[in-house]
Amino acid sequence: MKVLVVNCGSSSLKYQLFDMTDETVLAKGLVERIGMDGSILTHKPTDKDKVELKANISDHSIAIKMVLDALADAKHGVIRDMKEIGAVGHRVVHGGEKFSDSVLITPEVLKGIEECSEMAPLHNPPNLLGVAACNKLMPGTPQVAVFDTAFHQTMPKRAFLYGIPYEAYEKYGIRRYGFHGTSHKYVSQRAAALMGQPLEDLRIVTCHLGNGASLAAIKNGKSIDTSMGFTPLEGLVMGTRSGALDPAIIPFLMKKEGFSADQMDNYLNKKSGVLGISGVSSDFRDIENAAGDGNERAGLALQIFVYKVRKYIGSYVAALGGVDAIVFTAGLGENSPTERASICEGLEFLGTRIDPAKNNIRGKEQEISVDGAKVKIFTIPTNEELVIARDTKTIVGA
């Protein structure tokens, strides 16, 4: 079976086409600036040259049509026609409590995803646009929704409820949901495979560290806690997001600055994090360079980020009752030996020790702890698209 994986943003569309007989990627690409001037499709077939196609891509339906045409093109295509695509897997950010696993998309499922849009107004609506576009262009092809939040639905109430009146949970669903679920799921499975042990016997802390960042405590293959909350704003200090903070700061700043609710939301989501602290950038590479040049605020931003990650790891080890492995993934986690080493400094009491030579890698799957270490440390490039493709194949096959 060939599975097309689609990840729709408000003005972008990422895709990969898998041959699930051996899980190889046949092609992948990105449509940018949908509904804007200068829209472009960048298409990369495996073992062929990259192709850039500029066009007036006014909506997601046109974007999907261009993707399908590129996949079946005589020169740079990888299939004869779209009928070879057996199913489409869609990344959907928020499934609330309605969806604790990936599901075949039906009218009832679409209604449920739409109802969750209030909790993810920037993500779920464009996810739905991608589904609608595929329904229009590929009628009869089964489609599957794979939710960022689903993996964390195994958290107990003691981990996901907030200290506010219980009625807020009952009426509005206010609770911790967690995100990056497909990433945490994938890298924990890979860590178990690399250790040669059943995932069900392990306690793992997974660190998805990028511009958006979250940690998860995984016990016996199930998420029991995670750092992101009701929205992706909670938890670690991130690229532009504040992470966890005293709730009283919000009304205080609204009064002092005269912010509306929307302005306050923008302040915390777009102007905070390491960008707000450093005044340099939301890109950790820029901040590392600035810190290396002596910029004190950039250095402080890195120290704060490292400290928060280390503190979460410690708290999750307590929640797990011990730890067998710590995994680093995503842009920063996979590609910054310096930050990995800094995060693990002070965790030696757990039985962790990084091997500097092993740690000197970027974007590679490898154990980076010293030989014989009690707690294994890994870098594992995430592969959320493969998780989506696998779930899609399983559900459609059933």
TORDOKOL-566107 format. One record per residue (C-alpha): y, z, x; chain; residue number from 1. Coordinates in pm, 1 decimal, decimal comma. Each point is the difference from the previous one (the first is absolute). Layout:
// residues N
+----------+----------+----------+-------+------+
|    north |       up |     east | chain | resi |
+----------+----------+----------+-------+------+
|        Y |        Z |        X |     A |  NUM |
...
+----------+----------+----------+-------+------+
// end
This chain:
// residues 398
+----------+----------+----------+-------+------+
|    north |       up |     east | chain | resi |
+----------+----------+----------+-------+------+
|      0,0 |      0,0 |      0,0 |     A |    1 |
|    353,6 |    -77,3 |    111,8 |     A |    2 |
|    257,5 |    264,8 |    -94,4 |     A |    3 |
|    376,0 |    -47,0 |      4,0 |     A |    4 |
|    190,5 |    322,4 |     67,5 |     A |    5 |
|    356,9 |      8,7 |   -130,7 |     A |    6 |
|    271,0 |    256,9 |     73,8 |     A |    7 |
|    317,5 |    -72,6 |   -195,8 |     A |    8 |
|    337,3 |    155,7 |     75,7 |     A |    9 |
|    321,7 |    -57,3 |   -190,6 |     A |   10 |
|     95,8 |   -299,2 |    219,2 |     A |   11 |
|   -309,6 |    -51,7 |    213,9 |     A |   12 |
|   -371,0 |    -74,8 |    -25,4 |     A |   13 |
|   -262,7 |     68,7 |    266,4 |     A |   14 |
|   -345,9 |   -151,3 |    -29,5 |     A |   15 |
|   -335,3 |    -34,3 |    175,2 |     A |   16 |
|   -301,4 |   -207,7 |    -96,1 |     A |   17 |
|   -338,3 |    153,6 |     92,7 |     A |   18 |
|   -344,5 |   -150,9 |     12,2 |     A |   19 |
|   -193,7 |    307,7 |   -107,7 |     A |   20 |
|   -336,0 |   -129,2 |    122,5 |     A |   21 |
|    106,7 |    127,7 |    343,4 |     A |   22 |
|    346,1 |    148,8 |    -80,2 |     A |   23 |
|    181,9 |   -255,5 |    213,5 |     A |   24 |
|    365,3 |    -85,6 |    -65,5 |     A |   25 |
|     35,5 |   -370,6 |    -74,2 |     A |   26 |
|    379,2 |      4,1 |    -24,8 |     A |   27 |
|    292,0 |    232,8 |    -50,8 |     A |   28 |
|    370,2 |    -30,7 |    -55,0 |     A |   29 |
|    328,5 |    122,6 |   -137,8 |     A |   30 |
|    248,8 |   -130,5 |   -254,2 |     A |   31 |
|    350,0 |    137,0 |     61,2 |     A |   32 |
|    328,3 |      1,5 |   -190,7 |     A |   33 |
|   -148,5 |    -78,6 |   -342,8 |     A |   34 |
|    286,6 |    -67,7 |   -241,7 |     A |   35 |
|    248,4 |    -24,3 |    287,0 |     A |   36 |
|    149,9 |   -265,9 |    223,8 |     A |   37 |
|   -205,1 |    -86,7 |    306,4 |     A |   38 |
|   -340,8 |     77,2 |   -150,9 |     A |   39 |
|   -294,9 |    -91,8 |    220,2 |     A |   40 |
|   -380,8 |      8,5 |     11,4 |     A |   41 |
|   -159,9 |     73,3 |    336,9 |     A |   42 |
|   -367,8 |    -98,0 |    -14,8 |     A |   43 |
|   -249,8 |     70,6 |    282,0 |     A |   44 |
|   -353,0 |   -139,6 |    -32,3 |     A |   45 |
|   -249,4 |    157,4 |    238,5 |     A |   46 |
|    -47,4 |   -219,9 |    308,7 |     A |   47 |
|    284,4 |   -231,3 |   -105,7 |     A |   48 |
|    371,8 |    -13,6 |     69,8 |     A |   49 |
|    245,5 |    196,0 |   -212,1 |     A |   50 |
|    187,5 |   -199,6 |   -264,6 |     A |   51 |
|    345,9 |     77,5 |   -141,6 |     A |   52 |
|     88,2 |   -149,7 |   -339,1 |     A |   53 |
|    356,6 |     32,5 |   -125,7 |     A |   54 |
|     66,3 |    -49,6 |   -370,4 |     A |   55 |
|    187,5 |    133,3 |   -299,4 |     A |   56 |
|   -238,6 |    283,0 |    -92,4 |     A |   57 |
|    171,3 |    137,9 |   -306,7 |     A |   58 |
|   -276,2 |    229,7 |   -126,1 |     A |   59 |
|   -344,9 |    142,0 |     77,9 |     A |   60 |
|   -179,0 |   -267,7 |   -200,3 |     A |   61 |
|    143,0 |   -269,7 |    226,4 |     A |   62 |
|    -86,6 |    213,7 |    303,9 |     A |   63 |
|   -364,3 |     34,4 |   -109,9 |     A |   64 |
|    -15,0 |   -375,7 |    -71,8 |     A |   65 |
|    123,7 |    -73,2 |    353,0 |     A |   66 |
|   -256,7 |    238,4 |    146,7 |     A |   67 |
|   -284,5 |   -165,9 |   -191,7 |     A |   68 |
|    123,6 |   -345,4 |     99,6 |     A |   69 |
|     19,1 |    106,2 |    365,2 |     A |   70 |
|   -353,0 |    144,4 |     -9,3 |     A |   71 |
|   -136,9 |   -329,7 |   -139,7 |     A |   72 |
|    220,2 |   -236,2 |    202,6 |     A |   73 |
|   -181,4 |   -284,6 |    176,4 |     A |   74 |
|    159,8 |     78,5 |    339,5 |     A |   75 |
|     50,8 |    375,5 |     17,2 |     A |   76 |
|   -218,8 |    118,3 |   -287,3 |     A |   77 |
|   -327,0 |    190,7 |     21,2 |     A |   78 |
|   -154,1 |    -79,5 |   -342,0 |     A |   79 |
|    -46,6 |   -319,9 |   -202,4 |     A |   80 |
|    170,1 |    135,0 |   -311,9 |     A |   81 |
|     87,6 |    329,5 |   -166,5 |     A |   82 |
|   -331,0 |      3,8 |   -189,7 |     A |   83 |
|   -159,2 |    124,3 |    322,0 |     A |   84 |
|    189,1 |    327,7 |    -42,1 |     A |   85 |
|   -241,0 |    227,4 |   -183,1 |     A |   86 |
|    239,3 |    289,1 |    -62,7 |     A |   87 |
|    348,5 |    134,4 |     74,0 |     A |   88 |
|     65,2 |    355,5 |    117,4 |     A |   89 |
|    347,8 |    141,9 |    -58,6 |     A |   90 |
|    158,1 |    292,7 |    178,9 |     A |   91 |
|    160,5 |    223,7 |   -264,4 |     A |   92 |
|    203,9 |    291,5 |    130,1 |     A |   93 |
|    -16,3 |    255,4 |   -281,4 |     A |   94 |
|   -292,7 |     65,3 |   -231,9 |     A |   95 |
|    104,2 |    349,1 |   -106,2 |     A |   96 |
|   -284,3 |    203,6 |   -149,1 |     A |   97 |
|   -112,8 |   -299,2 |   -202,8 |     A |   98 |
|   -183,9 |   -165,6 |    289,6 |     A |   99 |
|   -216,0 |    194,6 |    242,3 |     A |  100 |
|   -168,1 |   -312,7 |    136,1 |     A |  101 |
|     44,7 |   -375,6 |     24,9 |     A |  102 |
|    -49,0 |   -180,6 |   -332,8 |     A |  103 |
|    -50,6 |   -344,5 |   -147,5 |     A |  104 |
|    332,4 |   -105,9 |   -150,7 |     A |  105 |
|      0,3 |    -19,4 |   -380,0 |     A |  106 |
|    286,3 |     10,8 |   -253,7 |     A |  107 |
|    -55,4 |    376,7 |    -27,9 |     A |  108 |
|     19,6 |     40,4 |    378,6 |     A |  109 |
|    322,3 |   -202,5 |     12,2 |     A |  110 |
|    149,1 |    230,3 |   -262,8 |     A |  111 |
|   -100,9 |    302,8 |    207,0 |     A |  112 |
|    156,7 |   -142,1 |    317,6 |     A |  113 |
|    319,6 |    -72,9 |   -192,6 |     A |  114 |
|      9,0 |    358,4 |   -128,0 |     A |  115 |
|    -20,6 |    121,1 |    361,5 |     A |  116 |
|    300,6 |   -215,5 |     95,6 |     A |  117 |
|    237,2 |    284,4 |    -80,5 |     A |  118 |
|   -143,0 |    186,4 |    300,4 |     A |  119 |
|     13,7 |   -307,9 |    227,7 |     A |  120 |
|    285,1 |   -216,9 |   -132,9 |     A |  121 |
|     38,5 |   -191,6 |    328,1 |     A |  122 |
|   -369,8 |    -78,3 |     38,1 |     A |  123 |
|   -204,4 |    -23,3 |   -319,1 |     A |  124 |
|    218,2 |   -263,8 |   -175,2 |     A |  125 |
|    -35,4 |   -254,8 |    283,9 |     A |  126 |
|   -372,2 |     86,2 |     23,3 |     A |  127 |
|    -23,7 |    -97,4 |   -368,4 |     A |  128 |
|    189,3 |   -322,8 |     67,6 |     A |  129 |
|   -269,5 |    -98,0 |    248,3 |     A |  130 |
|   -272,8 |     65,3 |   -256,8 |     A |  131 |
|    184,6 |   -203,6 |   -263,5 |     A |  132 |
|     48,5 |   -290,8 |    242,5 |     A |  133 |
|   -370,6 |     -7,1 |     89,2 |     A |  134 |
|    -96,9 |     21,8 |   -369,0 |     A |  135 |
|    216,9 |   -302,6 |    -67,8 |     A |  136 |
|   -123,0 |   -211,3 |    289,6 |     A |  137 |
|   -361,1 |    118,8 |     21,2 |     A |  138 |
|   -110,7 |     65,8 |   -359,2 |     A |  139 |
|   -351,5 |    137,2 |    -13,5 |     A |  140 |
|     -1,2 |    121,6 |    361,7 |     A |  141 |
|    -72,3 |    374,9 |     -3,5 |     A |  142 |
|    271,5 |    223,5 |    138,1 |     A |  143 |
|    -27,1 |    355,5 |    130,0 |     A |  144 |
|    265,9 |    268,5 |     45,3 |     A |  145 |
|    -33,6 |    223,3 |    306,8 |     A |  146 |
|    232,9 |    301,2 |     -9,6 |     A |  147 |
|    173,9 |    174,9 |    290,2 |     A |  148 |
|    -30,2 |    326,4 |   -190,4 |     A |  149 |
|   -367,7 |    -21,7 |   -102,8 |     A |  150 |
|   -153,9 |    139,1 |    320,1 |     A |  151 |
|    197,6 |    322,9 |    -40,4 |     A |  152 |
|   -115,1 |     66,1 |   -356,1 |     A |  153 |
|   -269,0 |    229,5 |    143,2 |     A |  154 |
|    264,4 |    260,4 |     91,9 |     A |  155 |
|    -46,6 |    332,5 |   -180,2 |     A |  156 |
|    275,5 |    136,2 |   -223,2 |     A |  157 |
|     91,1 |    262,8 |    256,0 |     A |  158 |
|     99,1 |   -285,0 |    233,3 |     A |  159 |
|    174,3 |   -235,8 |   -241,3 |     A |  160 |
|    196,7 |    229,5 |   -233,5 |     A |  161 |
|    358,9 |    104,6 |     74,1 |     A |  162 |
|    151,9 |    342,2 |    -60,0 |     A |  163 |
|    188,6 |   -104,6 |   -311,4 |     A |  164 |
|    -85,3 |     71,4 |   -365,8 |     A |  165 |
|   -344,3 |   -136,0 |    -84,0 |     A |  166 |
|    149,0 |   -182,6 |   -298,5 |     A |  167 |
|    167,9 |   -246,7 |    239,1 |     A |  168 |
|   -346,5 |   -106,8 |    115,8 |     A |  169 |
|   -132,5 |    -21,7 |   -354,6 |     A |  170 |
|    300,7 |   -189,2 |   -141,3 |     A |  171 |
|    102,4 |   -224,5 |    288,7 |     A |  172 |
|   -289,1 |     -3,1 |    245,4 |     A |  173 |
|    208,3 |    162,3 |    274,2 |     A |  174 |
|   -246,0 |     77,8 |    281,2 |     A |  175 |
|    -95,4 |   -114,5 |    348,2 |     A |  176 |
|   -162,2 |   -344,4 |     -7,8 |     A |  177 |
|      5,4 |   -111,4 |    363,0 |     A |  178 |
|     14,1 |   -354,3 |    133,6 |     A |  179 |
|   -142,5 |   -219,5 |    280,8 |     A |  180 |
|   -336,9 |     76,9 |   -158,5 |     A |  181 |
|   -171,8 |   -321,9 |    106,4 |     A |  182 |
|    110,1 |     59,3 |    360,0 |     A |  183 |
|   -118,9 |    362,0 |     10,5 |     A |  184 |
|   -329,0 |   -105,8 |   -157,4 |     A |  185 |
|    -59,8 |   -283,7 |    247,0 |     A |  186 |
|     78,5 |    186,7 |    322,7 |     A |  187 |
|   -201,9 |    306,8 |   -100,5 |     A |  188 |
|   -300,7 |   -224,9 |    -64,1 |     A |  189 |
|     47,5 |   -171,8 |    335,2 |     A |  190 |
|     32,9 |    334,9 |    180,1 |     A |  191 |
|   -331,7 |    115,5 |   -145,9 |     A |  192 |
|   -161,7 |   -327,6 |    109,2 |     A |  193 |
|    136,4 |     37,0 |    354,0 |     A |  194 |
|   -129,2 |    357,3 |     13,0 |     A |  195 |
|   -339,4 |   -109,9 |   -128,6 |     A |  196 |
|      6,0 |    268,8 |   -267,6 |     A |  197 |
|     -0,2 |     -6,9 |   -381,2 |     A |  198 |
|    351,6 |     16,2 |   -141,1 |     A |  199 |
|   -130,5 |    256,5 |   -249,3 |     A |  200 |
|    -57,3 |    247,7 |    288,3 |     A |  201 |
|    344,0 |    -28,8 |    160,3 |     A |  202 |
|    345,5 |    159,2 |    -19,0 |     A |  203 |
|    266,2 |   -254,3 |     99,1 |     A |  204 |
|    380,4 |     -0,7 |     15,7 |     A |  205 |
|    132,7 |   -354,4 |    -29,6 |     A |  206 |
|    355,3 |    -76,9 |    115,5 |     A |  207 |
|    151,9 |   -320,0 |   -145,8 |     A |  208 |
|    317,0 |    -15,4 |    207,9 |     A |  209 |
|    245,8 |   -282,4 |    -53,4 |     A |  210 |
|    339,5 |    -45,9 |   -160,1 |     A |  211 |
|   -169,3 |    161,9 |   -298,1 |     A |  212 |
|   -232,6 |    275,9 |    116,7 |     A |  213 |
|   -254,9 |    237,0 |   -147,8 |     A |  214 |
|   -289,8 |    221,5 |    101,2 |     A |  215 |
|   -318,3 |     75,5 |   -191,7 |     A |  216 |
|   -258,3 |    276,4 |     24,1 |     A |  217 |
|   -341,0 |   -157,3 |    -64,0 |     A |  218 |
|   -306,1 |    219,2 |    -54,9 |     A |  219 |
|   -343,5 |   -148,2 |    -61,2 |     A |  220 |
|    159,0 |   -341,6 |    -53,4 |     A |  221 |
|    247,3 |    122,0 |   -263,8 |     A |  222 |
|    373,7 |     61,0 |     19,5 |     A |  223 |
|     75,5 |    368,1 |    -63,9 |     A |  224 |
|    370,4 |    -14,1 |     90,4 |     A |  225 |
|    265,3 |   -246,8 |    112,6 |     A |  226 |
|    362,9 |     21,6 |    105,3 |     A |  227 |
|    166,9 |   -247,5 |   -237,8 |     A |  228 |
|     54,3 |    134,7 |   -348,8 |     A |  229 |
|    119,8 |   -108,6 |   -343,1 |     A |  230 |
|    165,9 |   -287,0 |    187,3 |     A |  231 |
|    -24,8 |   -127,9 |    359,8 |     A |  232 |
|    316,1 |    199,1 |     82,3 |     A |  233 |
|   -174,4 |    332,7 |     61,5 |     A |  234 |
|   -167,8 |    113,2 |    317,9 |     A |  235 |
|     83,5 |   -112,5 |    353,2 |     A |  236 |
|    339,6 |   -108,3 |    125,3 |     A |  237 |
|    -36,0 |   -380,3 |     -7,9 |     A |  238 |
|    197,5 |   -310,8 |     93,8 |     A |  239 |
|    265,3 |     34,6 |   -271,6 |     A |  240 |
|   -151,8 |    271,3 |   -225,0 |     A |  241 |
|     85,5 |    366,3 |     31,7 |     A |  242 |
|   -344,9 |    138,1 |    -63,6 |     A |  243 |
|    -37,7 |    353,4 |   -136,3 |     A |  244 |
|    319,9 |    203,4 |    -30,4 |     A |  245 |
|    142,5 |    297,4 |   -189,0 |     A |  246 |
|     52,0 |   -126,5 |   -359,4 |     A |  247 |
|    328,5 |    192,4 |    -19,5 |     A |  248 |
|    147,0 |   -242,1 |    254,5 |     A |  249 |
|      2,2 |   -272,6 |   -266,0 |     A |  250 |
|    240,9 |    156,6 |   -254,0 |     A |  251 |
|    205,7 |    141,3 |    288,8 |     A |  252 |
|     54,2 |   -347,9 |    150,0 |     A |  253 |
|     56,7 |   -156,8 |   -342,4 |     A |  254 |
|    285,6 |    242,8 |    -59,2 |     A |  255 |
|    145,7 |    -28,7 |    350,4 |     A |  256 |
|    -23,4 |   -379,7 |     26,5 |     A |  257 |
|     38,0 |    -85,9 |   -368,2 |     A |  258 |
|   -332,0 |   -184,5 |     -0,9 |     A |  259 |
|   -155,9 |   -131,7 |   -318,4 |     A |  260 |
|   -378,0 |     37,4 |    -39,4 |     A |  261 |
|    -50,8 |   -358,6 |    119,9 |     A |  262 |
|    227,9 |     53,7 |    300,3 |     A |  263 |
|   -186,6 |    317,4 |     92,2 |     A |  264 |
|   -330,6 |   -183,8 |    -27,5 |     A |  265 |
|    132,2 |   -275,5 |    227,8 |     A |  266 |
|    131,2 |    258,7 |    248,0 |     A |  267 |
|   -340,6 |    166,3 |     32,8 |     A |  268 |
|   -208,7 |   -320,2 |     -0,9 |     A |  269 |
|    216,7 |   -246,0 |    193,6 |     A |  270 |
|    242,5 |    193,9 |    220,5 |     A |  271 |
|   -198,2 |    301,7 |    117,9 |     A |  272 |
|   -303,2 |     50,1 |    223,5 |     A |  273 |
|     18,1 |    -93,6 |    366,5 |     A |  274 |
|    272,8 |   -251,5 |    -86,0 |     A |  275 |
|    223,8 |    273,3 |   -138,0 |     A |  276 |
|    -75,9 |    242,5 |    281,5 |     A |  277 |
|     30,3 |   -246,2 |    288,7 |     A |  278 |
|    275,1 |   -223,6 |   -135,7 |     A |  279 |
|   -178,2 |   -275,8 |    193,6 |     A |  280 |
|   -270,6 |   -164,7 |   -208,7 |     A |  281 |
|   -296,1 |     56,4 |   -229,4 |     A |  282 |
|   -221,7 |   -183,4 |    250,3 |     A |  283 |
|   -176,8 |    246,2 |    229,2 |     A |  284 |
|     -0,2 |   -254,7 |    282,6 |     A |  285 |
|    379,3 |    -11,5 |     -5,0 |     A |  286 |
|     16,8 |    378,3 |    -11,9 |     A |  287 |
|   -242,6 |     38,8 |    291,0 |     A |  288 |
|    211,9 |   -242,3 |    205,3 |     A |  289 |
|    321,7 |    183,5 |    -91,1 |     A |  290 |
|   -156,0 |    335,9 |     86,1 |     A |  291 |
|   -110,9 |   -143,6 |    333,1 |     A |  292 |
|    361,6 |    -99,1 |     65,2 |     A |  293 |
|    112,3 |    358,2 |    -58,0 |     A |  294 |
|    104,5 |    -11,1 |   -366,7 |     A |  295 |
|    -38,0 |    365,0 |   -102,4 |     A |  296 |
|    -17,3 |    -59,4 |   -375,1 |     A |  297 |
|   -267,5 |   -263,2 |     46,9 |     A |  298 |
|   -198,5 |    245,1 |    210,6 |     A |  299 |
|     49,3 |    267,3 |   -266,6 |     A |  300 |
|   -123,8 |   -235,9 |   -273,7 |     A |  301 |
|   -322,7 |    -57,3 |    195,0 |     A |  302 |
|    -43,2 |    372,5 |     63,6 |     A |  303 |
|     39,7 |     77,4 |   -370,4 |     A |  304 |
|   -247,2 |   -271,4 |   -100,5 |     A |  305 |
|   -259,3 |    114,3 |    254,3 |     A |  306 |
|     42,0 |    364,7 |   -100,2 |     A |  307 |
|    -46,1 |    -76,7 |   -371,8 |     A |  308 |
|   -316,0 |   -203,7 |     64,1 |     A |  309 |
|   -144,8 |    272,4 |    222,3 |     A |  310 |
|     80,8 |    266,2 |   -259,9 |     A |  311 |
|   -170,6 |   -198,2 |   -276,7 |     A |  312 |
|   -307,7 |    -49,3 |    217,3 |     A |  313 |
|    -19,7 |    375,7 |     52,7 |     A |  314 |
|     33,8 |     72,5 |   -370,1 |     A |  315 |
|   -265,7 |   -254,2 |    -89,8 |     A |  316 |
|   -242,5 |    140,7 |    254,6 |     A |  317 |
|     45,1 |    332,1 |   -181,1 |     A |  318 |
|    -56,7 |   -167,7 |   -337,9 |     A |  319 |
|   -315,3 |   -170,5 |    132,5 |     A |  320 |
|   -135,0 |    314,5 |    164,6 |     A |  321 |
|    -15,1 |   -178,1 |    335,1 |     A |  322 |
|     15,7 |   -358,1 |    121,1 |     A |  323 |
|   -237,6 |   -250,3 |    156,7 |     A |  324 |
|    237,0 |   -292,9 |     56,7 |     A |  325 |
|    367,5 |    -96,1 |     -4,0 |     A |  326 |
|     83,2 |   -366,4 |    -60,5 |     A |  327 |
|    325,0 |   -185,0 |     76,8 |     A |  328 |
|     75,2 |   -324,2 |   -183,4 |     A |  329 |
|    281,5 |   -231,4 |   -125,2 |     A |  330 |
|    289,4 |   -139,5 |    205,3 |     A |  331 |
|    100,3 |    307,8 |    199,7 |     A |  332 |
|   -340,3 |    167,6 |     -6,3 |     A |  333 |
|   -174,1 |   -307,8 |    137,7 |     A |  334 |
|    263,3 |   -106,9 |    251,6 |     A |  335 |
|    175,2 |    301,8 |    151,9 |     A |  336 |
|   -200,1 |    181,9 |    269,7 |     A |  337 |
|    303,8 |    218,9 |     67,5 |     A |  338 |
|     30,7 |    132,6 |   -355,6 |     A |  339 |
|   -376,1 |     50,6 |    -35,6 |     A |  340 |
|     -2,6 |    209,9 |    316,0 |     A |  341 |
|    307,4 |    196,9 |   -110,3 |     A |  342 |
|   -151,5 |     75,8 |   -341,1 |     A |  343 |
|   -321,2 |    130,6 |    156,6 |     A |  344 |
|    182,7 |    225,7 |    247,7 |     A |  345 |
|    -51,7 |    356,1 |   -118,3 |     A |  346 |
|   -312,3 |    -82,1 |   -201,5 |     A |  347 |
|   -233,8 |     72,3 |    291,0 |     A |  348 |
|   -105,5 |    328,1 |   -164,3 |     A |  349 |
|   -184,1 |   -214,3 |   -257,1 |     A |  350 |
|   -211,0 |   -159,3 |    270,7 |     A |  351 |
|    210,0 |   -317,4 |     28,5 |     A |  352 |
|     85,6 |   -162,5 |    331,2 |     A |  353 |
|    130,1 |   -353,7 |     42,6 |     A |  354 |
|   -117,7 |   -205,8 |    294,4 |     A |  355 |
|    320,2 |   -163,9 |    138,0 |     A |  356 |
|   -186,1 |   -309,2 |    120,5 |     A |  357 |
|   -179,8 |    -52,3 |   -331,3 |     A |  358 |
|    324,8 |     66,1 |   -188,7 |     A |  359 |
|    183,4 |   -277,5 |    184,1 |     A |  360 |
|    -80,1 |   -261,1 |   -267,1 |     A |  361 |
|    174,4 |   -172,2 |   -290,2 |     A |  362 |
|   -155,7 |   -134,3 |   -317,7 |     A |  363 |
|   -357,1 |     63,0 |    110,1 |     A |  364 |
|   -287,8 |    192,3 |   -158,0 |     A |  365 |
|   -101,9 |    263,2 |    250,2 |     A |  366 |
|    -74,0 |    366,1 |     57,0 |     A |  367 |
|    281,5 |    143,4 |    212,3 |     A |  368 |
|   -123,6 |    357,6 |     46,4 |     A |  369 |
|   -153,9 |    117,7 |    326,9 |     A |  370 |
|   -375,4 |    -30,6 |     36,4 |     A |  371 |
|   -179,4 |    289,0 |   -167,3 |     A |  372 |
|    303,2 |    116,7 |   -197,6 |     A |  373 |
|    -83,9 |    227,6 |   -292,9 |     A |  374 |
|    237,8 |   -192,3 |   -228,8 |     A |  375 |
|     -1,5 |   -378,7 |     26,9 |     A |  376 |
|    333,1 |   -187,1 |     -4,8 |     A |  377 |
|     12,2 |   -367,8 |    -95,4 |     A |  378 |
|    240,4 |   -286,4 |    -35,3 |     A |  379 |
|   -123,7 |   -229,3 |   -275,6 |     A |  380 |
|    201,9 |   -299,9 |   -122,2 |     A |  381 |
|      6,9 |     21,2 |   -376,2 |     A |  382 |
|   -131,9 |   -278,3 |   -221,8 |     A |  383 |
|    112,1 |     63,5 |   -356,3 |     A |  384 |
|    -61,2 |   -362,9 |    -97,0 |     A |  385 |
|   -368,0 |     26,9 |     91,1 |     A |  386 |
|    -34,6 |    312,6 |   -216,5 |     A |  387 |
|    154,7 |   -190,7 |   -290,8 |     A |  388 |
|   -232,8 |   -295,9 |     59,3 |     A |  389 |
|   -306,7 |    224,2 |     16,4 |     A |  390 |
|     90,4 |    182,3 |   -321,7 |     A |  391 |
|     68,4 |   -331,4 |   -170,1 |     A |  392 |
|   -335,6 |   -143,6 |    103,0 |     A |  393 |
|   -183,1 |    314,3 |   -114,0 |     A |  394 |
|    167,7 |     14,6 |   -340,6 |     A |  395 |
|    -29,8 |   -369,8 |    -75,8 |     A |  396 |
|   -359,6 |     -1,3 |    121,1 |     A |  397 |
|    -80,7 |    286,6 |   -236,1 |     A |  398 |
+----------+----------+----------+-------+------+
// end
